[in-house]
Amino acid sequence: MSELPKTFDPASIEARWYAHWEETGAFRPDRPNAEPWTIVNPPPNVTGSLHIGHALDNTLQDILTRHARLKGKDALWVVGTDHAGIATQMVVERQMGAMSPPQKRTDLTREEFVAKVWAWKEESGGEITQQLRRLGCSMDWKNERFTMDEGFSKAVVKVFVALHDQGLLYRDKRLVNWDPGLGTAISDLEVETREIKGSFWHLRYPLEDGSGFIEVATTRPETMLADMAVAVNPSDERYTALVGKKVRLPITGRLIPVVADDHADPELGSGAVKITPGHDFNDFEVGKRAGMKAGEMLNMLDAKARVVQVSDGLIPADLLGLSTAEARKAVVAQLKAEGFLIAHVDKEGVEHDAEPRTIQTPYGDRSGVVIEPWLTDQWYVDADTLARPAIEAVRVGAISIVPKTWEKTFFNWMENIQPWCVSRQLWWGHQIPAWFGPDGTAYVAETEAEAQAKAGEGVTLTRDPDVLDTWFSSALWPFATLGWDGEESPSRSREGLGEGLSTDGASAVTSPPPTPPASGRGVLDGRYPNDVLISGFDILFFWNARMMMQGLHFMKDVPFRTLYLHGLVRAADGAKMSKSKGNTVDPLGLIDRYGADALRFFMAAMESQGRDIKMDEKRVEGYRNFATKLWNAARFAQANGIVASTTLEAPHAELAVNKWIIAETIATVQAVDLALADYRFDGAANAIYQFVWSRFCDWYLELIKPQMVSDERGTIDEESKAVAGWVLDQILVLLHPFMPFITEELWHAMGPRDHDLILASWPMADARSLDPEASREVDWLIRLVQEIRTARNELNVPPGARLPLHVRDANAATLARLERQAPALARLARVTHAEGEATGGAAQVVVDEATFVLPLEGVIDLDSERTRLTKAIAAAEKERDALSGRLGNASFVERAKPEAVEKAKADHADKAAEAARLQAALGRLG
């Protein structure tokens, strides 16, 4: 047993223990006969670094993984990183641009650029994996995966080809969210909407026959260059006679029809809407309903969002090459000059070219440029078909979403899901396994040779240059990381799908499932389905839902049995963290200051289902103090001959205090077990915290301290040593998933061990040996000591003063307890049981049926104390009432900042509690 240093220093133990665990293979114990338990990490971008959201997400995963390992399961935490197509290509291109001389991606061949990205990845990528180690994450690093590694890439290709062969993946011309800055399509989920001050222009479109005009309004007048129709509502009688007629567009002279469509709202503006199907998602659908084919829709922008000529050649040459902003200015000027612009008259009667409006404008979340709806050929997945089994899996409970409140959001999105655009115009990523013939026919195959065989000899093929959306590959994470080869899938009869769950319409593997492996643990070594997935709610549709779709489709089973969605970590004032606001928190800085254990415990203790976490560095500091408290308790144990326990079962105990602490330990184990089973991380953490701080450190260790006789220290009895050693062991195991570093250090410091704590056994919640009467007696003792201490403190009784303790109305059981616990009362409350009635001024406390009286004559000045308390009560009540009046003022509550109102409420509660406490103290004097 090594003597612990006086001061707890997290930095001195964290790196040492993590290296030891990793070197000894502790993160993947060899337990072939144990029940497999599996979790996969949401793979962070290879470009990323640890932020506070990662710290929360991975702490929760590690708690569950370490808990499963301690429960004797063959726990595997799959770890890896995502190739992050857009982000990684941006990083490398940015570095190339900073070279001397600057380089562009297009200066290289595709192969040369990809090689440069791989070189960057080997040298600089994956910084976050080292940072996860600092957090204490017990991941299986020996089998670390990457979404571009060879085995994973093969799985991606197999899935793409299989989906295409089944008609669930196809090429189509549709509108996409086009990022002109990155030059690629992006997902709806990668678009952020910002409120921008803009304008609303009203335009005149003259009828072909010259009999009048139709008024339309738009926030994007430049797109009128590609208008193909004007829509009116079929019920709008103002336009009934015009449906089917044509208007002649200003500037281009194009004749376009007036069509009837419910998209036009008679109550908005003039009730007529310009339709630009090649540049607006709603207009695209209107155009299709009007009989326009996607290939016929006009596209007036190039990949950089500059004006290009459309198929009918009617855009004036002087507008070609302009940016959308430049084109808008030029179009408005020409419309005004030619009399097609309707002026807006403001409240003062002043005319303006346009009406000011706040416009919801889409921006790329990475590039920061305005996103353009753009008509282009892309690859799509039939997400609607794939979504159905996933919806059913959640509906029948084969997948449990925690908190359950997220189910409604899940169903709403999945039941209205749109085709999934999976192609991206990048060089870094999984290149799409499709080859085009001279006539544009696409041949999809796993290899070029297979594609050539499909096309026939002599047909020249060109590989599709696009790559797959990063989320397409990460959707395979729960099974492709485990060595899935495209063939192995579980039987439909395997537990997990749930009664009545069907995957009809989503069957990708038509051959019967293979014979289970010799291990007897099932497909993929019993690792699929994974047991649980933890992620932020913000990637529910990016990733979680897509894993459900692909897992059910290819593996015929759910990818995970439970999906736990945690909230965001917000700034202390509740605001969302962002670099622009300067309110982000560096988790590595917190680890440097307080240790990884303190940060982890903060995350767990604050993680309450369905709620965001407010960052509070003081709380992190408080949990570092908690670790210090445990450290000092272990030092006390060492100094008093308390050593590591040799048994999982509680030692035999005769003393009430030992029976009590055993019962408290068992109750805590039960509370933690129940909390973790329900994914109540805060409940589990707080149960441990209260037990360690209050019950074990503050009370139990104090209660077993020996009597002080003639200034000589006695010794703790052998029974208490054995019990204390056992309880401390249970604490270390219970706390290990939350605070792995300090617990492993103390585990070894308490005596020789034949295994590390990370591989220990979880405590047993065995209630057979409990003694309820002993527990009630110690609880009574603690309550009595607390009441006496409170009375002494409130009445300013000198700490060293020993007081007689008189009792009234006590029953026989209480009197017997007083006799048995006299030494503890003398030491902890500095009172001695006295016979007879107390005389003179005294303080009184009531515990159960008995009243305990503390004579104070000669100990304090009773009159002065009454005066002091009366004045303090008046002051507290005055402040309380003033705050109450302020909060009752509707003007203050409505106009003040929310944080000011919350502070006033908190101050009011504090002053009300202070007044009540002081009033109780005055009442004690009798």
N, C-alpha and C positions, 0 to 999 in steps of 0.2 A: 504494500500500500504506500503510494507516494504522497508526501505531504503537499497539500495544496498551497499555492502562493496566497498571501494575504489579500491581494487585489485581483479581481476578475478582469482579465484582459482578453476580449474576444479575438483580436487579431493574432494573438500568440497561439491559438489552438485551431482556428478555422482551416487555414491552408494545410496544416499538418494532418488533420483528421480526414479532410477530403482526399488528399493524395493517398492516404492509407486505404480508405474504402475503395478507391478506384483501382489501386494496385492489387488488392486482394480479391477483386471480383465480387465485392459485396453487393453490387447493384444488380447482379443477375445470379443469385445463389442457385446452385445445381440441385434442384428439387424435382426430379423427374416423376416422382410418385405423388407429388403434392398437387392440389387443385390449382390450375393455371389462373392467373389474374392479370389482365392486360389493360393498359391505357396507352394512348398515343398522344404525343404533344402536338398542338397546333404548330406546324413547322414555321418558325420565324424566317423572315427574309434573310437570305445570306448576306445582304447588305446591312442588316439591322444592328442595333445596339440595345442593350437592356433598358427599357423604360419602365415606369411604375406600373403600367398595365401588365407587362410581362411578369413583373415581380409578383403581382397578385395571382395571375393565371397559373404560373408555375409553382408557387407556394402551395396553392390548393391541390394541384396534382401530386406534389411531393408528399403532402400530408396523407393522401389516400394511398399512395404507393408504399410508403414506409409502414403505414398501418396494416396494409394487406400482408406485407412481408413479415411483420411481427405476429400476425395471426397465423403464420405458418404456410401461407400460400406461395406459389411460385410466381412472384410478382415481377412483371416486366413492364418497364416504362420505355416505350419506343421513342427514340429521339432522332431528329433530323432537321434539315433546313430546306427551305424552298428556293428554287433558282430565281424566283422573282423577276420574270422576264423584263418588264418595263423598268423597274427600279434598278436592276443590275446593269442593263444596257445604258441607262442614263448615267450611272456612276462612271462606267468605263469611257463613255463618250465625253463626259465632262473632263476626265483625266487626260484624254487625248487632246482635247481643246486647249488644255493648259500647257501642253508640250511646246517646245521651241525647236522648229516651227510647229504651229498648231496642226493637228491632224483631224480629219473627219472620217467617220465610219466608211463613207463611200470611197475614201482613198484606198481602202483595202478590199480584197476579195472577201466574200462571206466567210470562207474557211479561215482566212487570216484573222478576221475580227473575232470569230468564235474562239480561236486559239488564244487570242489576247484576253478574252473574258475568262477562260479557264485559268490562265496564268494569274490573273487578278484574284480569282477565287482561291487558288492555292496559297497565294501570298497574303492577301488581306481579308478575304471572305471568312465568315464564320467567327468573327470577334465575339458575337453574342454567345457562342457555345462556351467560351471561357468565362463569360460573365454569369452564365447559368450555374457553372461550377461554384462560383463565389457565393451564390445564393443557397447552395447546398443541395441542388437537385440531384436525386439519386437515379439518374438515367443510365440506360444500357449503352454506354459510349463505345463499347467494343463492337457494337453492331449499328453504329450511326449511319443514317441514310441521308440521301440527297435526291431531290426529285429529278435530277439529270444523270444519276448514276446509271450504269449499264442495265442492271436488272430492272430497275424502276422504269427506265425508258422503254424497255421491251414490253412491259405491262401496258404502258400508255399506248403504244402502237397497236397492240392486240385489241384494246378496248375501242380505239377509234375505228379500226377495220371491222370489228364485230358489230358495232352500232350501225356502221354504214351498210354492211351486208344485210342487216335486219330492217333497213329502211328507217332507222331511228336517227340517222345523221345524214344530212343532205346539204347541197349547195344551193343558195338562193340569192336573188337580188332583192334586197330590202334596205330600208333606212337603218343606219346604225348611229350610235354616238361616236362621232369622229373627232379625234383630238388633233387639230392642225399642228400643235407644237410637237407632239410625238410622232405624228404621221401614222397613226394606227386607230383602229376601232377600239373602244373600251366598253366595259359593262355599264349598265344603268347604275349599278352599285358603286361604280368608281367615279360617278358624277356628283359633285356637290353644288347645291343651289344657293346662290347669293342674291340678296336684294340689291338691285342697282337702280339709281335714279336715271330714268330714261324718258322716252317721249312716245306719244300715241298720235299717229298721223291719220287724217281723214282724206281719202282720195276719191276722185270722180272717174268712173270707168264708163265711157260713152257707149251707148247701144249701137250695134252695127248699122241699124237703119237711120241713125241720126235723130231718133225721136226723143231722146233724153239720155239719162245716165243712171247708173247705180252707184250709190255711195258705199264704200268699204273703209274699214279702219285697220291699221296695222302698227305694230311696234317695230317691224322690219320692212320698211318700204323698198329696200334694195332687192328683196326676193321677188318683187313683182315682175322682174325680168324673166322669171321662170314660172309665172302663174299659168295654170292650165284650165281654170274654171272659176266661177263665182257660185257659191252655194247659198241657197235660201231654204228656209224651212217649208216643207210641203203644206203645212197648215197656215202659213202666213199669206193671207189673202192679198196683201199689197203686191206680191210678186207672182201670183198664180199665172197671170197672162204672160210673164216673161220666161217661165221655165221652158227650156228648149231653144230659146233664142240665144244670140251671141252678142258679146261686147268686144270692142276693139281696144286692146291694151294700149295705153299711152307709151311712148318711147319706142316699144318694139313693133307696134301695129299688129300683133298677133290676135287672131280671132279666137275667143274662148267661149265655151257654152255656159249658160246659166243652168245649174243642176239643182234638183230638190234633194235635200239631205237633212236628217234630224240634227246633225252637228251644228247647224245654224240655229242660234237662239233668237227668236223674234224680240225678246225683251232686252237684248244687248245691242247697243248702238243702233245702226240702221237695220239690223236683222240680216244683212248680207255679209258674207265672209269670202275673202279672196282665198283661193286654194292653190297651194304650191306643193304638190305631192312629193317632189324630190327634195324638199327641205323642211318638212314639218311632219311629225309623227301622226298627228290627227288628220292632217291633209292627205297623207299617204293612204290612210284607211278610206277617206272620202273618195279619193281618186279610184281606188280599187272597186268601191261600190258603184262608181259611175262607169265602170267598164274599162278603165285605163290599166294596161299591163305595166308591170314594173319596168320592163325594158324600154317602154315608150315614154316614161316620165322624164322630164327635163332636169338636168343636173348642171347648174350654173357655176359651181365652185370646183376648184381643184383640191388636191390633198393639203395644200397650204392655206386653204380658204380664200383663194383669190379668184376673181371672176374669169370664167372661160366661156367660150362660145358654146351654145346649146345646139342640138341637132338640127333645128330649123334655121339656124344662122341669123336670127333676128336681133341679137344683142348688138348695139352700136359698137364699132371698133374702139371708140375713145374710152369705153368703160372696161375693156378687157385688161386683165392684169391688176386691176385695183383690188385692195383689201376690202373686206365687207364694210369697214368704217368709211373708207374712201368712197366706195360705191354708194353707200347710203347718202353721203353728203351730195354727191353728184346727181343722184336720182331725184332727191328732194328739190334741188335747185332747178332741174329741168322740168319737173312736174309743176313747180310754182310758176316758172316762166311761161309754160304753155297753158296755164289755167286749170290744171287738173288737181291742184292742192286746195283743200278747203281749210280756210283759216280757223283757228280756235280763238274764241273771244272769252277773256277771263272775266272775273267778277267786276273789275273796274272798267270793262268795256274795251280793253286793249286787245288788239289782234296779235296772234302768234302763229307761227307755222305749225306748231303741234301742241298737244295737251300734255302737260307733265304727268308722268306715271312712275310708280315704283314697280320695277319689272323683276320677276323671278328669272334669273339668268343662270344657265348651267355652265359650270367650270370643271375642267379636269382636276381631280384631286392631287395629281402629281405634277402636271405641267403648269397648272394655274392659268391656262388660256381658255377662252370661250369655246365650248363644245358646239360643233355643227351637226345637225342631223344630215347625213350624207348618204346618197344612194350608191350602193356598191355591192359586189358579189362577195359573199362570205359563206363560211361553213356554219351550219346550225344543228343543234341537238333538239330532238322532239321532247322538250322538257315536260310537256303536258302528259305524255304517256308515261314517262319515267316517274313523274310525281305521284301518280295515283297509288302505287303500293306504299310509298312513303307516307302519304296521308293516312292510309288505312293502318299502317304500323303504329302511328301515334294514336289514332282513334281507338284501337283495340288494346292499347297499352303494351304492345311489344317494345315500343320505345317510350320511356317515361321522360317527359320534359320537366325539369325542375329549375325555377318555380313553374308551377302549372299555369300561371297567368300568361306565359308566353305562348301557350297552345293556340289561343285565338289569333294572334299575330301570324303564327306559323300557318295555320289553315287558310287564313285570308290570302296570304301571298302565294301559297302553293296551289290553291284552287283557281287562281287567276294568273298563273305563271305563263310567261311568253316564251317563244322559241329562244334557245340559248345560243347566242353567237359565240363560237369557240375559236375563231381564227383571229390572229393578231399580225399586224404588218411589222414584224420585228425580225431580227436575225438571231437573237439569243432565245433559246427555248427549244421545245420539241417540234422539229420541222414536220409539217403535216405530211403523212404518208399517202400522197396523191400525186399522180403524174398526168399531165394534159397532153392530148394528141393535138395535131394541127387544127382539127375542127372544134377544139375546145372541150371535147369529151374528157371527163375525169375518170382515171382508173385508180381505184383505191386498193392498196395492197400493202403487206408488211415489208416487202422488198421491191426494188426496182425490177428485178427479174420476174417476180410474180405479176407486177403491173404490165410488163412487156408481154408476158404470156397472155394476159387478158386482152391486150390491144392487138396482138398479132405481129408477126414478123414484118419488118420493114416500116412500121409506124414509128415515127420519131416522137419521143416523149420528152417533156420538160417538167421537172419537179416543181410542185407548188412552193413558192418561196416563203409563204406565210408559216407562222408557228402557232402552236396552240395556246389558248388562254391558260395562264398559270393555274387557275382554279380547276381546269379540266384534269390536270395531273394530280393535284392535291386532293381531288375528290376520291382518288383510289388509295389514299394514305392508310386506311385501316387494314387493308389486305395486301396491297402491293409492297408495303414495307416488310411484310412477313414472308416474302418469298413466293407470292402467288405467281404461277406461271401461265395463267390463262386457261388452265384446264380444271384445276381442283376447285370444287365447290361443295358445300355441305348438302346433305340430304334435306328435302323439304320437311321430313319428319323430325328433324333435329330440333331440340328444345330451343325456343327463342322467337319463332315467328308469332306464336300466339294463336289461340283458337279462332278459326275463321279468316285468318289473314291470307290473302291470295296475291301472288305475283303475276297473275294472268296479264298478258300484254306487255310483260317486261322480262321475258325469259331469253337470256342471251346465250346460255350454255345448254345446247340441246342434247348433248350426250349424257348418259346416266352418270351420277357422281362416282368417283373412283373408290376403291376399297380404302377404308381409313388406314392411316399409317400404323406400323407395328407398335408404336408407343402406346396405342390405346387411348390417347388423349383427344382424338378427333382431328378434324381438318386443320391445317396450318398449326399443328401441335397444340390444338385446343385454344388458340389465341383469337379465333374469330367465331362469334362476335366479340369485340372488345367489351370489357365490363362497363366502362363509363367514359364519357368524353366531357372535358371541361373546356369551356371557351367563353369569350365575351359575347354578349348578345349581339354585338355589332357585326359578327360574321355568321349569324344564323343562316342567312341566305347565300352569302359568299361561299361558304364551305360546308356547314353542318348539313343543310338540306341536300346539297349535291352529293355528299358522302352517303346519305340515306338512299338517294336515287341509284347511284352506281353500285353500292353494296348490295341492295336488294336485287338489282338487275343481274349482277354477275355472280354473286355468292348465294343467292336465294335465301338470304337471311339479313337481318338488320346489322348495321355496322357496329352498333353499341346498344347496350340495353338501357342506359340512362344518359341523358344529355343535360348537363348542369350548366346553366347560363348565369354568369356573374355580371355585376354592374360595372360602371366606370369608377376609376379613382379620380376624384375631383379635387380642386384646390380647397383650402380651408374654408373659404367663403361659399363653397358650393358651385363655383364657376367651373366650366369645362377647361381642362388644362390645354394650353397651346403655346407654342414658341412665340407667336406674335404677341401674346398677352404677357409673356415673361413669367408665367406662374407654374411652369413645369417643375417637377421634383426629380432629382437624379437618385435612383435607388442605390447606386454604387457609393454615392456620397453619404447616404444614410448608413450603409454598411460600414464605411470607414469610421463614422462617428459613433455608432451604437452597436455594431455587430449584426451579422446576418440573422441570428436568432431573434433579436429584438424586432427587426423589420418583419420577419416571417410571422411572429406572434401577433404583431399589430394587424397584419393583413388578415389573418384568420379571425382574430377577435372582432374585427370590424366588418367582416363579410356576413351580412344578413340578407337572406334570400330576397331578391326583388328590389334591393336598395343599392344606390351608389355609395361609395366610401368617400368621406371627406378626409383629406390628408391632414394629419395633425402630428407634427414632429414631437410635440410634448408627450403624446401618447407613446410614440416609439421610444423616447427617452425613458418613459415610465416602465416599459417592458424590459429595457436594459436594466433598470433598477430591480425589476422582478428577478431577472437572471442573477443579479448580484445577491439578492436575498437568498436564493437557492444555493448559491455558491457558499455563502456564509453559513447556511444551515449544514452543508456538507463539512465545512471546516469544524463546526461545533461537534458534529458527529465524530470526526476523526479524533478530536481532542478528548472525547469522552469514551473512547473504546467501542464506538458503534461502527460495525463493519458490514461488508456485503452479505446479503442473505444467501442461504444455501438451499432455499426451498421456494417453490411457486406458491404453495399454500401458506396461509397465515400461521405464525407460530402460536402455540398454546398460550393463553393469557388468563391470569386470575385477577389482576388489578383492573378496576373499573376504567381507568384512563386508557389502558391498553386495549381493552375490549371496545371502548368508544372509538379510538382511532382506527382500529381494524374495520369497524362498521362504517366509519366515514370514508375509508379507502374504497371499500366495496361499493358504497353508494356512488362514489365518484366514477369508478370504472363503469358502472351501469349507466350513469348519466352520459359519459363520453361515448359509450357504445351506441346508445340510442341516438345521440346527436349526430354521430358520423353516419349511422345507417340512414338518417333522414337528410344528410348533407347540410346539417346545421353547424357550420364551421364555428360560428360565433358561440353557439351553445356549448360546443365541446371545449373550446379554448377558455371560455369564462368559467366552466365547471372546474377545470384543472387549476386555473389561476386562483379562484377562491379557496380551493382546498389547500393548495401549496402555501399561499400567503397567510391565510387566516387560520385554518384548522391546524395545519402541520407546524408552520414556523411560529406563528404568534401564540398558539395555545398549547399544542402538544409538547413541543420542546420546552416550553416554560413549565408545563405541569410536571414533567419528569425530571426537571433539574433538582439536584439534591438539596436538602436543608443546609443552611449555613450555620455551623456551630463553631463558636470561638474563632471566627474568621478562617476556619479551615474548611476546605472543600471536601464534601463527602463523595460518594460514588453513585452512579446510576445503577440500579439493580439489574441483574442479568436478564430478567424477563423483558424489561423495558428496552435494553440494548438490542435484544433479538427482534422485538417488535419494531423498534425505530429503524433498524437496518432493513427489515422487510418492507416497511412503508416507504422508505427512501428509494428502494429499488423499484417499487411500483410506480412511484412518481417519475422516476427517470424513464421508465418504459412508456408510461402514458404521455409524457411530455416530448418524447423523442421525435414523433412525426412533426411536431411544431417547432421544436428547438433542438435540432439534431447535434449541433456541435458541443454545447455545454453539457448536454446529457451524456454524450459518449465520453467526454473528458471525466466527468464525475463518476460514471460507471466504473471506469478503470481505477480511479483514485480511491475508491472505497474498499478495494481488496483485489486479490487475484481472481481472474475470470478465465473460463475456457472458451469464450467467444466474445466477439464485439457486441455492443448493445444493439447495433443495427440488425443483428441476427438473433436477438433474444426472443422470448415468448411473451405474448400479450397477457396481461393479468387476467386471472379468473374472477368473475363476479360471483363467488361462492358465498351464499348467505346462510349456510347451514350452522355455522358456529356463532352467530350473532347473539348478543345478550341485550335485549331492548332495555332492561332496567338499568344496566350499567351505562348505556348511552344516555338515557334520560337523566341520570345523576350528574354526568359530566356536563351535559347541556345546561342543567340547572346551575351548576357551579359557574360556568362561563357567563351566563346571564346575570348572576348575582355579582360577580366581579365587575362586569361591565357597568352595571347600575351604580355600584359603589364608586368606581373610578369616575364615572360621569358626574355624580354628585360632588365628589371632591374637587374635580376640575372647575365645575361651574361656580362653586362657592369659595374658590381660592384657598382651599385647605392646603397648608404646606405639604409638599410631597413626602417629606420624612416623618410627618406626624403619624404616630400609631394611635388608632381610635378603638374604643370599646364598641362592640356590636351587640345591641340588644334586639330581641326578636319578640314580636307579638303575634298571636293567632296562628302559630306554627303547629302543624300536625306532627304526629310521631315520626313519620317518614322524613320530614324536613329536619327535625331535631337530630335524627340519626345521621343524616347527610352532613349537618353542621359539625358533628363530632368527627366523622370520618375525614372530612375535608378541611379541618381546622388548620393543618400545616400549610395547605395550598392557599387558603384565605389569608393567613398571616403574611405569606410571602408575596402574593399577587395583589392583594387589596390593602395590605397593611392595617388589618383589623383583627381584633381578638374577641371571641364570643364571650359576652358578659351576661351574668344572671341579673334578674330583677328588671325594674322599670327605669328607663332613662329619665333624668331630671334636667330642667332648664331648656334652653334653645337647642334644637337638634334638627338634623336632616333626616328625611324619611324616604325609603325606597320600597317599592312593593314588587315582590316576585312570587308569582302564583298566589297561594292563599295567605302568605305571611307578609308582615310589614317589618322591615329592618330599620332600626333607629340608630343614628350616629350622633352622640352628644357633641356639641361644638362649643360649649361654654369654655372660655379660656383658650380656645384653639384659634378662633377668628373673632373679630368684632362684629357681632350679629347685627347691630343697628346700622353700622356703616355698610355692611354687606347688603342689607335690605334697601338702603338708600341708593347704593350703586346699581343694584338690579332694577329698581324702579325707574331710575333715569335712563338706563340702557334700554329698557322696554319701551319707554316713551319715544326715544330717538328712533328705534327700529320701526315702531308702529307709524311714526310720522313719515319716514321714508317709504314704508310700504304703502301707505295711503296716498302719498303723492304719486307714486308710480302707478297705483291703481287708477287714479284720476286721469293720468296721462294715457293709459291704455284704454280708458273709457271714452276718450276723445276721438270721435270718428275721423276728424280732420288729420290728427296725428297718424293714426293707423293707416289711412289711405294715402297720405302724401309722403310719409317718412320712408327712407330706404328699408327694405325688408330686414337687413341685418340690424338696423337701429331698433326696429320693433321687436325682433327676437331678443336683443340684448335687454330691452326694457322688461320683457316677460321674464327673462332669467333673473334679473336684478330683483324684480317683484317677488319671485318665488324665494330667493335667498333671504330677503328681508322678512317675509312672512314666516319662514322657518326659524330665523333668528329670534323674532319676537316670541314665537311659541316656545322655543327652547328656554329663553330667559324667564318667561312666565312660569314654566315648569320648575325652573331652579328656585324662583321666589316661593313657589308653592311648597317646595321641599322643606323650607325652614319652618313651616307650621305656624 
